Amino acid sequence: MPYVNIKITKEGATSDQKALLIQGVTQLLADVLGKNPQTTVVVIDEVETDNWGIGGETVTVLRASSKPPAEEAPKKRGLPEKLIQFMEQRKREKAAAAESEAGEGDMAGKKTRSRKNKKNDQM
């Protein structure tokens, strides 16, 4: 049973963003290590910026003295490039699978309607 503890500064991560983190980490463990998603535990701890220090300064002080580059996407900031690529590939695969399933459902419906039309034409 994998246990992952994510610690982030308490700076307004939304419930949706946290849900994505939980889903993403769970899927990553399943994909990379073959872990069962049903037994994977993910805990997110939000830490006040006054209680998180880097290089002898609190994050509150560091945030006040510098801003991240505007062109850097917030959701990708600090993530390794390989992880970003992996996550984007998973999104594409899921979208393709969903399209494929939707297409198969459409085709099945068309075949059924086609058979019905042929029966009606014969009568």
Secondary structure, 3 states (H helix, E strand, C coil): CCEEEEEEECCCCCHHHHHHHHHHHHHHHHHHHCCCHHHCEEEEEEECHHHCEECCEEHHHHHHHCCCCCCCCHHHCCCCHHHHHHHHHHHHHHHHHHHHHHHHHHHHHHHHHHHHHHHHHHC
